[in-house]
Structure formats: structure tokens, C-alpha cells
Amino acid sequence: MEGRFSPGSGLRQSEPLRLGRICFVNVLPVYLFLEQDKTLFREVSDTPSRLNKMLRQGLLDVSPVSSVEYAGDPGRYRILGGLSISCVGRVRSVLLLSQVPMEKWGNALIQCPMESETSVALLRLLLRNYWGMDTGLVEEGGVSESVAVLRIGDRALREAASGKWAHVWDLGEAWHSWTGLPFVFALWLVRERVAQSRAIQLNKLHGALLRARDTGLSKLDVCAEKARRVLGGMELDLLEYFQGLTFSLEEGHIKGLNLFFEELAKAGLIKEKPVLRLWPPNPQSL
């Protein structure tokens, strides 16, 4: 897939930028209407955790990734201004599911897929600080029995539609009840070396993503129909799902993101709260 490129080779001006794409339907309002320009970029689709790793290793130049990826090494990245995958309240695709009421969990374990580092980190904070639970987390498949499971992305949407779970907790809703702020699950990050050496191409791609996002938000019914085909015609109001997501990065999102990083630092899950470094450096140029 990356045969012509080696880590760091994205600095070559003649090559298209390598753009990540999360392989869930939640990115459709941005990517469904992104005008394809093979001279400017080419897409690589994968799960959030794999995109995190590829961007970190220099195998991608720009990508939507888990927001905690930025906190791990903020000097490595810039945050593309105006873009995120966020919610203000219910997110519907990051769910904690169980057949047992939470007050009866005791010291049982929760199985978590490691596809989204942000969702797992958020669950750790909510268990400790919002629900007051001391429940442990294990990677999915790591134990034969667990009291609950975390589901994210398309899989969470399918599980919600199945109606088989007695108890469902929406992590976006829980965060908003706890803090009153939006929650930012994903950011579009660009590697710092790319931002400095390929600013003209990056600005073009950034503009294309913002225009595609604006078109997608004006045609959420089209996005919902596309998602329905991808997910197999499941009985779920996908238009309502997209209407519950936000794809901007405004003042409230910044406050929520800063608080998330602050709580992660307090919990010892990151070294320190990072400074948010946006691209372009001057927000007025967006």
C-alpha cells in the first residue's frame, strides 16, 4: 500500500499528500463530497487506531485520528482548524453495553476493542470520575467473561439497532452530563514537517475538506442513505445520527478538548495537558 513511500517521504513536493480516512460511516459528511484530486491527495482507509499509528510513523501526512493521539506528542503535529468529529450530548456510536445494571457490577471486567484510543480513555475517565466505578478494562477477547462491552463506530450502531442489550450508556451523553461541554472524539492532524514544507498543498487540501464538510452538512439525507446501504439497511434513524454529530472545531469544542486532556493528565493517562497548535497558525485565515 505504501510501496513508493518511506517514512518522511511525504516531504516530496511532487507527490500527492497521503490522506487518512476512518473506515466508519461517521466520516461520510466530510468524505462523501470530497472532490477527488489525485494530484493533490490519495486516501488510505483504516480504523482510528491504525491511522494513529500510520500518521505517527510518517506513513500518512494528514488524517482524522483519535484526539488522544495529539496529546501523546503534540510537537509532532498540527491540528487542522475547523474540523473534528464531535458531539454535544448523545453520540450514538460510542456505547457501553451490558445485561447487568451498573450497581451490580462489582469488580467485574469490561471488554474494549482497541480501535479507538479516545473512546477507551474517555471510558476510563467516566468510570472513575462520573460513575464512581472501579471496573477494570481488558482488550476484547482477553477474557472469557465480562460484565459489559464497549462498542464504537459502525459496530455500535448495529448493536444499538439490535435491541438485545438491557442497559446502554452513551459515552458522549455521559461526558456532557458530567461537564456540560462537547466531546471531541477525532481531530484532523497533519505532521509538523508536512505543515512546514508543503504549506501550499496543505492549504488546498484543508480548503477542500472544509468545503466538502459544508456540502455534506447540507446533504445529510444523502449521507444517511449512503450509510444505510453500507450498514445493510438496519432499522436506525441514521439521519438523526448524523444530525447529532458535529464536524467543526469551535470555541466550545476547544474547551471540551482542553478539559479532556486536563482530566487525562490528572489521571496519569498522559504526561501533561498539551498546548493546542492549530493549522493555519492564524485562525482568521480559515
C-alpha positions in Angstrom: 0.0 0.0 0.0 2.9 2.4 0.8 5.4 0.8 -1.5 6.6 4.0 -3.2 6.9 5.9 0.1 9.1 5.6 3.1 8.6 7.4 6.5 9.2 11.0 5.9 9.0 10.7 2.1 5.7 12.8 2.2 8.0 15.8 2.1 8.5 15.4 -1.7 6.6 18.3 -3.4 5.7 16.3 -6.5 3.8 13.5 -4.7 0.2 13.7 -3.5 -0.5 14.1 0.2 -1.4 10.8 1.9 -4.8 11.4 3.5 -6.2 9.0 6.0 -9.9 8.1 6.1 -11.7 6.4 9.1 -13.4 3.3 7.8 -16.7 4.1 9.6 -19.8 5.9 8.3 -19.3 8.8 10.7 -16.9 10.5 8.2 -19.4 10.5 5.3 -20.4 14.1 5.9 -16.8 15.1 5.1 -15.6 12.4 2.7 -18.7 11.7 0.6 -18.5 15.1 -1.1 -14.7 15.5 -1.1 -13.7 16.4 -4.6 -11.1 13.8 -5.7 -7.8 15.3 -7.0 -5.2 12.6 -7.5 -2.5 15.2 -8.0 -3.3 16.7 -4.5 -4.0 13.7 -2.3 -4.8 10.0 -2.2 -6.9 8.3 0.5 -5.9 5.4 2.9 -8.8 4.0 4.8 -8.5 2.2 8.1 -9.6 2.1 11.8 -8.7 5.1 14.0 -6.0 3.2 15.9 -4.3 2.1 12.7 -4.5 5.6 11.3 -3.0 6.9 14.5 0.0 4.5 14.1 0.4 5.3 10.4 0.4 9.0 11.0 2.9 8.6 13.9 5.2 6.5 11.7 5.1 9.0 8.8 3.1 6.7 6.5 0.4 9.4 6.3 0.6 13.1 6.0 -2.9 14.2 7.1 -5.6 12.1 8.8 -8.5 12.1 11.1 -7.3 10.3 14.2 -8.2 9.7 17.8 -7.9 13.0 19.7 -5.6 11.4 22.3 -3.0 10.8 19.5 -2.3 14.6 19.6 -1.8 14.6 23.4 0.9 11.9 23.1 3.3 14.0 21.1 1.9 17.5 20.3 5.2 18.7 18.9 4.8 16.1 16.1 1.5 17.5 14.8 -0.7 20.5 14.0 -4.5 20.4 14.3 -6.3 21.3 11.1 -8.6 24.2 12.2 -12.3 23.9 11.9 -12.5 20.1 11.7 -13.4 17.4 14.2 -15.8 14.5 14.8 -17.6 15.6 18.0 -20.9 15.5 19.8 -22.8 17.7 22.2 -24.7 15.1 24.1 -25.5 11.7 22.6 -23.1 10.4 20.0 -24.9 7.0 19.4 -21.8 5.3 18.1 -19.7 5.0 21.3 -21.7 2.8 23.7 -21.1 0.9 26.9 -23.4 -2.2 26.8 -24.4 -4.7 29.5 -27.1 -7.1 30.5 -26.5 -6.2 34.2 -27.3 -2.9 35.9 -24.1 -0.9 36.8 -24.7 -1.0 40.5 -24.3 -4.8 40.4 -21.0 -4.9 38.5 -18.7 -5.2 41.5 -15.1 -5.8 40.3 -16.0 -7.4 37.0 -14.3 -6.5 33.8 -15.3 -4.6 30.7 -14.1 -5.8 27.3 -12.9 -3.0 24.9 -11.9 -3.0 21.3 -8.7 -1.1 20.7 -9.9 0.5 17.5 -10.3 4.0 19.2 -7.9 5.1 21.8 -10.0 8.1 22.6 -13.1 6.1 23.4 -11.2 3.8 25.8 -9.6 6.8 27.5 -13.0 8.5 27.9 -14.5 5.4 29.4 -11.7 5.2 31.9 -12.4 8.8 33.0 -16.2 8.3 33.1 -15.9 5.1 35.2 -13.7 6.8 37.8 -15.0 10.3 37.9 -18.6 10.2 36.7 -20.0 6.8 37.7 -17.6 6.2 40.6 -16.7 2.7 39.5 -13.5 0.7 39.9 -14.3 -1.6 37.0 -11.2 -2.9 35.0 -10.8 -2.7 31.3 -9.4 -5.6 29.1 -8.8 -5.9 25.4 -11.7 -7.6 23.6 -11.1 -11.3 23.6 -8.8 -11.2 26.5 -11.1 -12.9 29.0 -13.9 -15.4 28.6 -16.4 -13.5 30.7 -17.1 -9.7 31.2 -19.9 -7.7 32.7 -20.0 -5.2 29.8 -18.6 -4.3 26.4 -17.5 -1.1 24.7 -18.7 -0.7 21.1 -17.6 2.0 18.7 -18.3 3.2 15.2 -20.5 1.1 12.8 -20.4 -1.8 15.2 -22.0 0.3 17.9 -24.7 1.5 15.6 -25.5 -2.2 14.7 -25.6 -3.2 18.4 -27.9 -0.3 19.2 -30.3 -1.3 16.5 -30.3 -4.9 17.6 -32.2 -4.1 20.8 -30.6 -7.1 22.6 -28.9 -5.1 25.4 -30.8 -4.4 28.6 -28.6 -1.5 29.6 -27.0 1.0 27.2 -24.8 4.0 28.2 -23.9 6.6 25.6 -20.4 8.0 26.4 -21.0 11.3 24.6 -24.1 11.8 26.7 -22.3 10.9 29.9 -19.5 13.3 29.2 -22.0 16.1 28.5 -23.9 15.3 31.7 -20.6 15.5 33.6 -19.0 18.6 32.1 -21.7 20.4 30.1 -19.2 20.6 27.1 -18.9 19.0 23.7 -16.7 15.9 23.4 -14.1 15.7 20.6 -13.6 12.1 19.5 -11.4 12.8 16.5 -9.2 15.6 15.1 -7.7 16.0 11.6 -3.9 16.1 12.3 -1.0 17.0 9.9 2.5 16.1 10.7 4.6 19.2 11.6 7.2 18.5 8.9 4.5 18.4 6.2 2.9 21.6 7.5 6.2 23.4 7.3 7.4 22.0 3.9 4.2 21.6 1.9 2.1 24.5 3.1 0.6 25.3 -0.3 -0.6 21.8 -0.9 -1.8 21.5 2.7 -3.9 24.7 2.4 -5.5 23.4 -0.7 -6.4 20.1 0.9 -7.6 21.9 4.1 -9.9 24.1 2.0 -11.2 21.0 0.1 -12.0 19.2 3.3 -13.9 22.3 4.7 -15.9 22.7 1.5 -16.7 19.0 1.4 -17.8 19.2 5.1 -20.1 22.2 4.4 -21.7 20.3 1.4 -22.1 17.2 3.5 -23.8 19.0 6.3 -26.3 20.5 3.7 -27.0 17.0 2.4 -27.2 14.8 5.5 -30.1 12.9 4.0 -27.8 11.7 1.2 -25.2 10.8 3.8 -27.8 8.8 5.8 -28.9 6.9 2.7 -25.3 6.0 1.9 -24.7 4.9 5.4 -27.9 2.8 5.3 -26.5 0.9 2.3 -23.1 0.4 4.0 -24.7 -0.9 7.2 -27.2 -3.2 5.4 -30.4 -1.3 5.8 -30.5 -1.5 9.6 -33.5 -0.1 11.4 -32.0 3.0 12.8 -32.6 6.7 12.1 -29.2 7.4 10.5 -30.3 11.0 9.6 -30.8 11.6 13.3 -27.4 10.1 14.0 -25.6 12.5 11.6 -27.6 15.4 13.0 -26.3 14.6 16.4 -22.6 14.8 15.3 -20.7 18.0 14.8 -17.8 18.3 12.4 -16.5 21.7 13.4 -13.9 22.8 15.9 -15.2 25.9 17.6 -14.8 27.5 21.0 -16.9 25.0 22.8 -15.1 22.1 21.2 -11.8 23.6 22.2 -13.0 24.0 25.8 -14.1 20.4 25.8 -10.9 19.1 24.3 -8.8 21.1 26.8 -10.8 19.7 29.7 -10.5 16.1 28.4 -6.7 16.5 28.2 -6.6 18.1 31.6 -8.5 15.1 33.1 -6.3 12.6 31.3 -3.3 14.3 32.8 -4.8 14.3 36.3 -5.5 10.6 35.9 -1.9 9.9 34.7 -3.0 8.7 31.3 -0.9 11.3 29.5 2.2 13.1 30.7 0.7 16.6 30.7 -2.0 18.7 29.2 -0.8 19.8 25.7 -1.0 23.2 24.1 -3.3 23.1 21.1 -1.4 24.1 18.0 -3.7 24.8 15.0 -3.1 25.0 11.3 -3.1 27.5 9.9 -1.5 29.4 12.8 -3.8 32.3 12.2 -7.4 31.1 12.6 -8.6 34.2 10.7 -7.2 32.7 7.5 -9.6 29.8 7.6 
